[in-house]
Amino acid sequence: MDIEMNNAASLNLADSVFGAEYNEALVHQVVVAYMNGGRAGTKAQKSKAMVAGGGKKPWKQKGTGRARAGSIRSPLWRGGGKTFAAVPRDFSQKVNRKMYRGAMRSIFSELLRRGDLTIAEQFAVSEPKTKAFLSAIEPFGDRDLLIITSEVNRELFLSSRNVPHVGLSDVESLNPVALLRHKKVVVTAEAAKKIEGWLA
């Protein structure tokens, strides 16, 4: 398919990558799996077995008039263990390569259909200045942007890091959450060809 670029030229890209049907269920599954992969899951508490001490029976079973007790670390006691103590949990979900690539194709195709994906011939700044970066993104209208280039050089990184709502990524670091987080996505022609080679 021929996709019009921002300079009125056109770029021929594979229908299978930029013209795929949107699979909402697959995209949802991959996004949830990706976000769960970032969860620490480090919540932990000590159960009766984990709390130090409490091995000796505090008093004999019968004859004291008090309620029977077997350990000073019972969950009923102050300083005792927690009933059903929380343990560290792994939230990661398995997503195979075919599913991941399918979701990425769906997202790119949907962005293009909605008019939220722009192919730029190139995207660069001459100096690492925020002002230079703002001038470069001005033609795209919206400032809530994800810019995808074939590689992120020092000038681009330094000039963009102080601009809110703007994301910068190379093709290798691309993920579904970044694509969906921004209102508009700008892809350089070179990066688009790399994406085509990766997802075709």
Secondary structure, DSSP 8 states (H G I E B T S, - for coil): -EEEBTTS-EEE--HHHHS----HHHHHHHHHHHHHTT---------TTTSS---S-SS-SSSSSS---S-TT-TTSTT---TT------------HHHHHHHHHHHHHHHHHHT-EEEES----SSS-HHHHHHHHGGG--SSEEEEESS--HHHHHHHTTSTTEEEEEGGG--HHHHHHSSEEEEEHHHHHHHHHHH-
